[in-house]
Amino acid sequence: METKENKNTGHREYTLDELNDRMMVCGVDSRVGDYLNRCIEFHTFPAPGLLIGAFMVDYALEELGARTGEKLYAVCETRKCAPDALQVIAHCTYGNNRLRIVDAGRFALTVNRGTDQGRAEGVRVYIDPGKLLRFSTIHAWFTNSPGFNKTMNNQLFDEIFSAGRAILSCERVMVKVEGKQKWKSVTCPKCGEMVPDYSVGADGLCAACGPMGYYERAA
């Protein structure tokens, strides 16, 4: 990771080596430190939400009593940063259909085991507003306070490493589980491509030729 320096203020963010040194100074467990490094490599930079997300996933796995390599499922209540921690640490991804995003805007995630029943017991971990008050820099960053600025990033990293789980709470929850949906292949009359029948609209068009269209063919 390259060092980033603000030319106007002379502020320089920690390098990856310095981040690892700070983890040790702040008492981060070596297991979590490994998670943090793997998450940073995957995410390509040490976003604060990613670092907190790694602590959240580690907490959830411990409370669930999950074994290394166990097949797990997850729901993340934000699209920002935390999903990457789930993908790296718990191996719950979009591609393997074991990660679901419910974009409620809350910095929270739930991990559960698979089941053939309609519900599964899971562990939900979230940033606790009451506990967050003890950590002024994280609070300023998390609430998007005008008092927080980029020159405080190193201070923020230190506070995240020192806080660890101290800003988090967890609860046992029952997660709604949907079974695999049966489908058949149909051809969209507009683009001519094949799609699952459940993805076509009332007009018979696939979603990409309708409300989810995101491109136009180049001339």
N, C-alpha and C positions, 0 to 999 in steps of 0.2 A: 504494500500500500504506500503510495507516494505521500510525502508531507504536503499539506495544504497550508498556504500562507496568505493571509489577507494583506494585500499591498498597501491598503489605506491605514490599517491599524498596526501592522507588523505581527499580528496574531498568527501563531502557528499551531495547528492541531497535532495531536499525538500521532506519531508513526505507529505501525503495527507492533514493533518491538516495544515501544514506550507504553502502548496499551496493555501489553502482556505484563510489563513491569508493574503497571498500576493495578492490574488484577491481583498480582501477588501481594502488593503492599496493602490493598484493601481487603485481603483475606478471601478472595474468590476460590472456591474449591477447584481442584485440578480437573475434575470431571466436567464441571460447568465451564471452566476455562477452555477446555477442548471444544465444547459445544459452541462457545462464543466465537472461537477462531474459525470453526467450520462454517458457521452462519455468516460471518463477515466475508469469507471467501466466496460463498455462494451469492450473497447479496451484492458484492463488489465494494461495499464501503460500510463502516461501522455506524449505521443509523441508530439513534437512541432507542427507537421503538423496536428495532431488531434485537438489541441487547436485552431489553426488558422482556421481549418475547421469549428469548432463550431461557431466562430464569422462570418464566411462566410454564413453559413446556416441561422443564425439569421438575418443577413442583407438581404439575399434573400427573406426570408419569410415576413419581414417587407415591403420591396419594392413591393412585389407581393400583399400585403394586405391579406395574408392568415389567415384564422381563425383556432383556435385550433381544431385539429382533422380533418381538411379538407383533402380530398383525393388529393394528389399531385403526380407529377411525376418529376424525376430528371435525369440529365445527369452529370456525373463527368468526367473530362478530365485527371484524374490520378487515378491509383490504390492505391496510397500511402495515407493512413490515412483518407483523406477527405471523402471517401465513408462511413466510419463508422459514421461520424457526421450526414450525410444525413439519415442513417438508424435509428439512435437513436432519432434525433430531428424531422425529417419530416416523419418518418416511411416509407420511400422509400427503399425497399429492393430488393434483387435479387429474393427472394422467392415469393413476391407478384407482381413481374414483373413491378415494378414502379421505378426501378433504372437501368440505363444503363451506362456502362463504355465505353467511347471513349478515349482510352489510348494515348492521344496526348502528354503527358509529361508536360502539362501546369497545374499549380495549380489553377484550376478554376472549377466552377460548375454552373449549370443552373437548376432552378426550374420552373415548369409550371403546370397549371391545365390540366385536361383531356379534350379531345374534340373528336368529331366524324368527324372533318374536317381533312384535310391533314397537317395543321400547327396549332401550338398553340403559343400564346404570352407568353413569359417567361422572367425571370430576370436572367442574368448571372453575377456572382461575381467572381473576379479574383484578385490575388496579383499584384498590380501595381508596375512595376519596378521603376518608378520615385519616387513614395511615399516611397518605400522601402529604398531609399538612406538616409532617415532621421533616420533610426534605424540600427546602425552599426552592432549590434550583430545578429539581425534577418537576415540582409543582408549577413553577413559572413556565417551563417548557411545555408541559402537558396541557396546561390551560391556555396556551398561546398568548401569554401575557406580554404586553408591550415592554415589560421590564426585562424580558429575555432577549438576548441577541447572540449572534454566532461566536462572538469572542468568549462566550461562557461555555462553549462546547467541552473543553477539557475539564472544567469544573463539573459539568453535567455527567461526563463519563465517570469521573471519580465518585460522584454521588450515587450513580446507578450501581457501580461495582460494590460500594460500601453498603448500600441499602439491600441489594439482593432481593430476597422474598419479603423484606420488611414493608414494602409498599403493596403487597399482594394479599388477597384473601381467596379461600377456596370453599366450595360447597358441593355436596353430592346432589346430582340431578338425574332425572330420567329423560333420555333423549329419544325423540320420535325417530323411528327407523323405517324407511321406505324400502320395500322389496324391489327386486329387479323388474323393470317394466318390459312387458312383452311388446314387440313391434315387428313391423314388416317394412321392407324397402319399397319406396315409391319414387317416381321420377318427377321432378319439378318441371312443369310445362314451359317455364320461362327460360331457365338456364340449362335445362336438360341434364342436370346432375342428380344423383341418387341420394336420398335422405331418408331417415326414419319417418314413418307416417305420423308419429306424434309431434313432429316439428313443423308440419305444414299448417297454414292458416285456413280460415273458412273459404278463402279464394283459391285454395289449392296450391298456392305458391310456398316455396320454402322460406324460412325466416330471413335468409340473406337477400332474397329478392323482394322482401317486404319490409317490415319494421326494423330489422337488424342490418339492413344494407349499409355497408361502410366503404364501398369503393365503386368507381366507374371504370369501365374498360378504357384503356388508353387508345387513342386514335392510331 
